[in-house]
Amino acid sequence: MERKYQIILYGATGFTGKLCAEYFKENYPDLNWAIAGRNADKLRELKEELKLECDIFVANSDDYEAIKNFVSQTKVVLSAAGPFARYSTKVVEACVECQTHYTDITGENHWVRGLIDRFHEKAALDGTRIVPSCGYDSIPSDLGVYFSVTRSKQPVSHVTVYHSAKGGASGGTTETMFTMGPLPKEMRESFLLNPKDSVSDAQKIKV
């Protein structure tokens, strides 16, 4: 897949997006990348503040053509633009169309369920990787469970995970919590993302 950029960071001016931009600069000086978002002035300010050597793309979340323009030029899109159900659906759609790999930091399982239903078949057929939930909501718990299960000498039927944290929540995270509040019970189901018939009744009872 020959593309101009290796990765484009969408939602770069948000709290997490800025952290990602700083990480790229500090750890990958030879990375061929760009930043993208909805506000041109904020993107230019970020580039100047961090002294980034990368290009800028401006694309509103509802402007499919503008999104497709930057998506088609990169191998990978990393989205930090949440709430993802509001700001990143067309980004995923463009990635599937352009066969561009995609990842994000969402914790919105109801949204991810919709992505699977809508895009999985074509993405899988084309070899396009759509990998959501690579952030705090998922990585510590997933890796913690994997670590525990693989080191247990006995079969594991249930794992309870506890988190502790300090500090505040970003604006995007706060907005996400408000948008998820009215969701119906079935969209909050613990096994929402599991393939059909992959969960036993005994597992469901323990949740």
C-alpha positions in Angstrom: 0.0 0.0 0.0 1.9 3.0 -1.3 0.8 6.2 0.6 2.3 9.6 1.2 2.0 9.2 5.0 2.6 6.4 7.4 0.0 7.7 9.9 -2.4 10.6 10.3 -3.6 11.6 13.7 -7.2 12.8 13.7 -8.5 14.9 16.6 -4.9 16.0 17.2 -5.9 19.2 19.2 -7.8 17.4 22.0 -6.3 16.3 25.3 -5.3 12.8 24.2 -4.6 13.9 20.6 -2.0 16.3 21.8 -0.4 13.6 24.0 -0.2 11.4 20.9 1.4 14.2 18.9 4.0 14.8 21.5 4.7 11.0 21.7 5.2 10.8 17.9 7.6 13.8 17.9 9.7 12.5 20.8 9.9 8.9 19.8 9.6 8.8 16.0 11.6 11.6 14.5 11.7 10.0 11.1 7.9 9.3 11.0 6.1 10.6 7.9 2.9 11.8 9.4 0.2 14.5 9.5 -2.3 15.9 12.0 -6.0 16.4 11.2 -9.0 17.9 12.9 -12.0 20.2 12.6 -10.3 23.5 13.5 -7.6 24.9 11.3 -6.5 27.6 13.8 -6.1 25.1 16.6 -4.1 22.7 14.4 -1.7 25.5 13.4 -1.4 26.5 17.1 -0.6 22.9 18.0 2.0 22.6 15.3 3.7 25.8 16.4 3.5 25.0 20.1 5.1 21.5 19.7 7.3 22.6 16.8 6.0 19.7 14.7 7.3 18.9 11.3 4.1 17.5 9.8 1.4 18.5 7.4 -2.1 19.6 8.4 -5.6 18.5 7.2 -8.8 20.2 8.1 -11.9 18.0 8.0 -15.2 18.4 9.8 -16.7 15.1 11.1 -19.6 15.4 8.7 -17.6 16.3 5.6 -17.0 12.9 4.1 -15.0 14.2 1.1 -12.6 16.1 3.3 -12.2 13.1 5.5 -11.7 10.8 2.5 -9.0 13.2 1.2 -6.7 12.7 4.1 -7.6 9.0 4.7 -6.7 8.1 1.1 -3.2 9.5 1.6 -2.1 7.5 4.6 -1.5 3.9 5.6 -3.0 4.3 9.1 -5.5 6.7 10.8 -5.3 7.1 14.5 -8.5 8.8 15.8 -8.6 10.6 19.1 -11.8 12.5 18.3 -14.5 11.6 20.7 -17.3 11.0 21.4 -16.5 8.6 18.6 -20.1 7.9 17.8 -20.4 11.6 16.9 -17.1 12.4 15.4 -15.4 9.3 13.9 -18.0 7.2 12.1 -17.3 8.8 8.7 -13.5 8.4 9.3 -14.0 4.6 9.7 -16.3 4.6 6.7 -13.6 6.3 4.6 -10.9 4.0 5.9 -12.9 1.0 4.8 -13.6 2.5 1.4 -9.9 3.5 0.9 -8.5 0.3 2.5 -6.7 2.4 5.1 -6.0 0.8 8.5 -7.8 2.4 11.5 -7.4 2.5 15.2 -8.7 4.7 18.1 -9.1 5.0 21.8 -12.9 4.7 22.2 -14.7 3.1 25.1 -18.0 3.3 23.3 -18.9 -0.3 22.9 -22.3 0.5 21.4 -20.6 2.4 18.6 -18.1 -0.4 18.0 -20.9 -2.9 17.7 -22.3 -0.7 15.0 -18.9 -0.7 13.2 -18.8 -4.4 13.3 -22.3 -4.8 11.9 -21.7 -2.2 9.2 -18.1 -2.6 8.1 -16.5 -5.9 9.3 -17.4 -8.0 6.2 -15.9 -5.6 3.7 -12.9 -4.7 5.8 -12.1 -8.3 6.4 -12.4 -9.2 2.8 -10.0 -6.4 1.8 -7.6 -7.0 4.6 -8.3 -3.6 6.2 -7.6 -3.6 9.9 -10.2 -1.7 12.0 -8.9 -1.8 15.6 -10.9 0.3 18.0 -10.6 0.5 21.8 -6.9 0.9 22.1 -7.0 3.3 25.1 -7.5 3.4 28.9 -11.0 1.9 28.8 -9.7 -1.3 27.2 -6.0 -1.9 27.3 -5.4 -2.2 31.1 -8.4 -4.5 31.7 -7.7 -6.6 28.6 -4.0 -7.1 29.2 -4.7 -7.6 32.9 -7.2 -10.4 32.2 -4.9 -12.0 29.6 -1.9 -11.8 32.0 -4.0 -13.4 34.8 -5.6 -16.2 32.7 -2.4 -17.2 31.0 -0.5 -17.6 34.3 -3.2 -19.5 36.1 -2.7 -23.2 36.5 -6.4 -23.8 36.8 -9.3 -23.1 34.3 -10.6 -19.6 34.7 -14.3 -19.0 34.4 -14.6 -15.4 35.7 -12.3 -12.4 36.2 -13.2 -9.3 38.2 -11.2 -6.2 37.4 -10.9 -3.1 39.6 -9.5 0.2 38.5 -8.3 3.1 40.5 -7.3 6.5 39.0 -6.6 10.1 40.0 -7.0 13.3 38.2 -9.8 14.6 36.0 -11.5 13.5 32.8 -10.9 15.2 29.5 -13.7 17.2 27.7 -14.2 14.4 25.2 -14.5 11.8 27.9 -17.0 13.9 29.8 -19.1 14.5 26.7 -19.0 10.7 25.9 -20.4 9.9 29.3 -23.3 12.2 28.7 -24.0 10.7 25.3 -23.9 7.1 26.6 -26.3 7.9 29.5 -29.6 7.4 27.6 -28.5 4.1 25.9 -30.9 1.2 26.3 -29.9 -1.8 28.5 -29.2 -4.1 25.6 -26.5 -1.6 24.3 -24.8 -1.8 27.7 -24.7 -5.6 27.8 -21.3 -7.0 28.9 -21.0 -9.3 25.9 -22.2 -6.8 23.3 -19.1 -7.2 21.2 -18.8 -11.0 21.4 -19.6 -13.0 18.3 -22.9 -14.8 18.3 -23.1 -18.0 20.4 -19.6 -17.4 21.8 -20.7 -16.9 25.4 -22.2 -19.6 27.7 -25.2 -19.1 29.9 -22.9 -19.8 32.9 -20.6 -16.9 31.9 -23.6 -14.5 31.6 -24.9 -15.5 35.0 -21.6 -14.5 36.6 -21.6 -11.0 35.3 
